[in-house]
Structure formats: structure tokens, C-alpha cells
Amino acid sequence: MKYNEKEYVKTEIKPNFFRPITDNDLSNTNFVPFLIPLHPYYRWQKATDKLSGILSGVDKNADGTLELSFEWDVLSMSGVRSKLTIYPNGKIKFYLKGTPKGGALLRFGTQFGLVEELDNVKWYGRGPQETYPDRKTGGKIGIWEKTVNDLEHHYMRPQENGNRVDVRYVELTSHDGEKGLKFTSPCATPLAFSAWHYTQNALEKATHIHNLKHTDITTFNYDLAQMGVGGDMPGDAHVREPYILHSNKEYEYSFTVEPLE
């Protein structure tokens, strides 16, 4: 995405179905470390890393919009389709749908590999602390601002962190505040976001916080949903029913991206 001669994408934009595994995701597997690589949730890392897409259609409409349709081949998913609608003013509408077939899904969303200088974050949603579908009532809905680094939560073992839910919009800007991108959710469907100065796979790979190095990237996730984090009962990491992303159910969502002038 290039606006006013400024390129904002550093690596790629793609569907994302994985989250770095949490201690609660592992549950009792924490006590048998040699089995951790065999955990079924890692199917979603493989699905995300190995997905491939083809451009299946291009339509130019009378109102000046351009629609690009894509079909995706994703392990453990069916019917994954996406569409970009590009408006004359530069706004882009993203649409994604798909059905998980390999057990409970960890995340249904879109990941952007953006340039590092998009470091200031302003959002309208729950905050200021991290929130998840089953860990959000302590977060008040308001307009909040932090840097990408300040969004992080440093767990003893690096894992999924920094998520915010019930989000209406997110603005990512550079330190001078003059350039950036605005991500807007549909009125009826608040979304969730997270942002890190490292890649998702680097976060998953790190075993201690000193292994997790910040690099010249802003990984931005804008999601329909994540599975809950569970663990609300001592010794029980099980995710409660309302917060499970079940298989054989179609998920779909949309959002828009536009430049901040």
C-alpha cells in the first residue's frame, strides 16, 4: 500500500489463522515438553505459513471502484476467499471468509507486515491493557494511545500478547504524527488488533524474553476473533464454550484501510 509516495507494506498481507501458543493452550502438555511440537494447535501455524493464493477475478465498476478477488489454498480450511475493493480516493476494503476443518481455530484474521516507523497506535476500543474475548470486562471502552512497544505484555515465556478487543478503529502513525494508516471496523462488528516489532514466528520460537529481538517491522494483526485464553479456574486451562472458534463453521468479516493525511 503506497500513499503520497510512501510505501507502508514491508513484507506481505495475508490471512492469519495462528496465534503464538500460550501456556494455557498447552495445558497439561506443559508437563511433557517433548510432546509440545506435536500439539494439534500447531496445524494453524503450518496452515498460515504454507497458504497460497491466486487472483481469481478483476472487476472495474461504474462507480470507479476496482475489485480484486482471491482464492486461497489453506491446510485444514475450506472455502477461503478474499476480496479487495479499491476506491478512487485510495481507501481499500478487505473481505475474508473461510471454514476451519481441522478442529478448533485459534484466530481468524488478517496480518500486515508494515514498516517499522508506524510506531504510534491510537485506538477506539477496550483498553488500555491487553484484552481477550474471555478477559475483557476490566478494559474500559475509550480512545487510547500507546507505542507498539508499550502494547506488549512480557510473559515469563514469550507467547501471544498485546491483543485489544471490541475495537472500532486503529490508527498507526509515525513519530511525527503526519503519516500513517487508519483501520476501521464495520459499525456492527467491532474487531480486535495487536501489533509487535517482531514477526509472529519469532514470537512463537522464542523461549525466553531475551531471545525475542525487536526488528525493523511492525506486524499488525486485525482480526475478526481469537479463541479465548481460558484458565479462569485453578488448574483448569479449558476455554469456555462461548469463546471457542469451532470447526465446520464459516467465518467472514470485512474492514477498511485508508491513509491518514
N, C-alpha and C positions, 0 to 999 in steps of 0.2 A: 504494500500500500504506500503510494508515494503522493504526497501533497505538498504543494508550494516548493517543489524541488527537493523535498526531504523524504528519504526512504525510511519507513518505520519498521519494516519487517527485516529481521536479521537471518532467520533460518527458514521456518515454514509455518503454515497454518494448517491444522489437521484436526479431525475428530479425535477425542480422547476418552478412553473407557477405563483408565487405570488411575489409581492413586498410590503413592508410596505406602507400603504396608505399615499399618500401625501395630503397636503392641497388642491392642485388643483384637485386631484382625487375626493375629497369630494365635491368640488364646492359649490353649494348652500346648500348642506346638512350641511355645517359648521354652518349654522344659525338655524338648528333644531337638536341639538345634540342627542336627544333621538332616532332619526332615523338612526344615523350613523351605529349601528350594523347591520342594515338591508340593507346596501348598497350592490348592486349586485357584486361589485368587491371582496367582501369577499368570494365569491364562490371559488376563486382561492386559498385562504388560506386553506379552507376546502379540496379542491382538492389535494393540495400539502401535507397537514398533514395526510390525510387518504388514500393516494395512496398505493397500494400493488403490488408487482411484483413477477413473478415466472420465474425460469430458464427454458427456453423452448428448448434449444439446446446447445450442446457442440461439436465443431469440431476441430480436430487437423489436420493441413495442412502439406503438404510436405515440405514447407519452414521453418517449426518449429514453426509457429505461432499457438496460441490457440484462438479460437473464442467462446465467451460465449454470447448466445442470450437470451434476456429477454422480456417478455410480461407484460405490466402494466395495472392494472385496476384503472382508474382515473376518478373521478367525472367530468362531463362536458367536457370530452375529449374522442376521439375515436382513435383507431389505434396507441396507444402509444407503441412503440417498441424501444429497445436499444440493442446495441451490444458492447462488449469489445473485442478488438483484442490485445492479449498479445504477444509481440515479444520476441525472445530469449535474447535480451540484456536488457530486463526489461521495455522497452517503452510500453505504453498502449495507444491504440487508442479508444476513446469514440465516439459512434454514437447514436443519438437520433432523433426520428421523432414522430409526433403526430398531431392531428387535433382538435382544440378547437370547442366545440359545444354550449357553454353557453354564447355567447356574446363576446365582445372584450376581448382579452387576455392581461394580464399585463406583463408577462415575459415568454420567452421560453428559458430555460437554465438548467444547472446542478449545484447543490450545494454540496460542500465538507465541512464536519466538520473536520477540521485539528487541529493539536496540536498547542498550544499557541506559542511555540518558533519560529514558522515560521512568523517572525515579520517584516522582511525587504522585501520590494517589489521593484522590478525593472521591468519596462515595456517599450515596444516599441509601442507607440500609441499616442493618444491625451492626452495632459496634460499641465501643472502639475495639474490644478484644475479639479474638477469633471466636467464631460461632459455627455450629454444625446443625443439621436438621434436628437432632435429639439433644443438642447442647446450645440452646439459643435464647431461652427466656431471660437470662441475665444481661443480654445485649439489647440496649435501647435503640429504637429506630430513630435515626437522625442523620445529619450531614457531618461526616468525619474526614479527617485528613491525617495521613501518615506518609513516611517514606516507605519504599519497598522493604528496606531492611527492618524497619520498625513493625511491619506487618508480621514478621516471623515470630514463631514461638519455638524456643530452643528446648526440645525434649532431650532427656539423657541419651537416648538412641535416636538419631535423626529419622524422621518419618513425616508423613502427611502433616502439614501445619499451615496456619495462617489463613484459613478459609473464613469468608464472611457470607452470611445468607440474607435472604429477603432484601435483595439489592435491586434498586430501581435504576441506578446509573452509576458508572465509574468513569472518572477522568484520570488519564495518565498524562503527566506533563514533565517537561524538563525543569531544571532548577530555576531557569529564568521565567518559567511560567508562561512563555509565549507560544510554545509549540506542543502539540500533543494530540491525543485521540480521546473521543468520548464513546463509551459503550452504553447502550440504552436497552433496557428490558421492556417487553410488552407491558402495558398497564395492568393486565390481569394476571401476569405471570412473573413475579419477581424472581431473579436468578441468584447465582452465587459466584463469587470470584476468589481467586488467590493470585499472588504474584511473588516471584522469587528471583534473585540474581544468581541462579544456577538452574541446571536442567532437572527435569523430573527424574531421569535415570541417575543423575549424580546424587540426588537426594536419596533415592532408593538404595544406591550402592554404599553410601557412607555408613560406617558402623559406629563412629564417634564424631562429635561435633567438630573436632579439629580436622577431620577428613573432608569436611564439606566446605570447599573453597568457592567464594563468590567470583564470578567471571563476567565477561563483557556481554551479558544478555539479560533481558527481562522476560522471564517466562510468565505469561499471563494466561490463566485459565478462566473461562467464562462458561459456567455450567448450568444446565437445567437442574441437575441434582447430583448428590453424592449419597452413598449409603451412610446411615448413621454410624457413630463411632462406638456405641454400646458401652458396657462396663459400669452401668449405674448401680449394680448390686455387687457387694464384695465377693470376689472370687468368681464372678459371672460376667464374661465379656460379651455375652449374647446380645445382638442387636434386636430391639423390639420390633414387632410386626409393622407398625406404620412407617418405619424408616428403612425397610428392605427394598431394594430395587430388584423386583422379581424377573425371572426369565420368562420368555414367551409372552411378553407384554411389549407393545410398541410404544416407544418414547419419541417425542418430537418437540421441537421448540425453535424459536427464532429470536433474533436481536439485531440491532443496527450498530454500525460503526461510522463515525464521521470525524473530520478534522476539527480541532479547536483553533479558531482564528485568533 
